[in-house]
Amino acid sequence: MAAIRAITDSGRRYHRDWVARAYGPALAKLSPVTRRRKLAQLTAVTDLGTWRLLRRELGLGLVQTTAAIRELVEACLP
């Protein structure tokens, strides 16, 4: 169980770091409080769980799932 937790924790850290690298420049001019909130939002909407929810549980097709996530990301950006 500890090994699985270590792997999933590592994956979460990697994803958060990726979001900060990918979207950090777009958020650089925001206040620290707003930037932190926006990075949290972007982390949530780009999470695999969001994709799974839209695609598998809510039945959106590939194109619609991609569009939905793109729209969510764009809504988080200044």
N, C-alpha and C positions, 0 to 999 in steps of 0.2 A: 504494500500500500504506500509506503514512504517513497518508493522508487517512482510510482505513478504520479504521486503528488509533485515530486521534484521535476518530472518531465512536463506536467501541465503548468506548473508555476513558471518554468523556463519559457514555455510557449507564450504565456501571457506577457511576461516581461519583454520578450522579443517583439510581440505585436505592439505593445505600448511604445517601445523604442522606435519601431518602424513608423508608426503614426507620427511621432514627434519629428522624425527626420523628413518624412514625406510632406507633412503639412505645416511644419514649424515656420518655414519662410513666409507662408501666406498669413500666418497668425502673429508674426513678429512684432507688429506695431500695436497689438492689443495690450491692455493692462495685464499684469500677471494673473489677477483673479479671473478675468475673462478668458485669457489664453488657457489657463488650466481647465476651465469649464469646457471650452471648445475642444481641447484635446481629449477630454473625457467623452464628449459626445461623439467625436470622430472615432475613438476607440470602440465605442459601443456599436456604431452603425457599420463599421468595417469588420466586426467580429464574425467569425464563422457561424456562430449561433444565429445572428441576424439573417445571414444567407439561408441557413437551414430552415428557419422559421418561414421566411417568404417563399422559398422554393418548394420545400417538402410539406410543411404543415399547412400553409395557406394556398398552395397549389399554383403559384405563379410560374409561368414558363421561364425559360432561360433569359430571353430578351427582356421580359417584363421585370424579372428579378434584378437584372443588371441595371435597368433604367431606374428602378425603385431605389437601389443603393446609391446610384449616381445622384439622384435627386436629394436623398438624405444627406449625402456628403456636401453637395452644393449648398444646402440649407444651413449647414454648420459653418461655412466659410464666410468671411466678411466680404 
